[in-house]
Amino acid sequence: MRQKREESGLSLRAVATILGRHHSVIGKLEQDRRKIEILEFVAYCQAIGADPHEGLDLIISCPNR
């Protein structure tokens, strides 16, 4: 998540502002220290201009999840 956000040129605080969340919440999501709900994930992807399908495909194909 962090890599995609950085590729989009957005700071952690900028994404937090877009989503109406505190930057620490977004940081925890990116560090896998907080579970993310599917609607939250889609909103995050939309905020950074990423395709949520790509992320879901990665999650589904990962054997450790």
BELRA-V580383 format. One line per field, one symbol per residue. phi: phi as a letter, one per 20 degrees, with the letter a starting at -180 (. if undefined). psi: psi as a letter, one per 20 degrees, with the letter a starting at -180 (. if undefined). A space follows every 10 residues. Layout:
phi = ???
psi = ???
This chain:
phi = .fgfffffnd egfffgfgem cfffffgfff elebfdegff fffffffemd efffffffff effee
psi = ggggghhijq rghgggggik rqhhggghgh jkipqpqghg ggggghhjkq ohhgghgggh ioii.
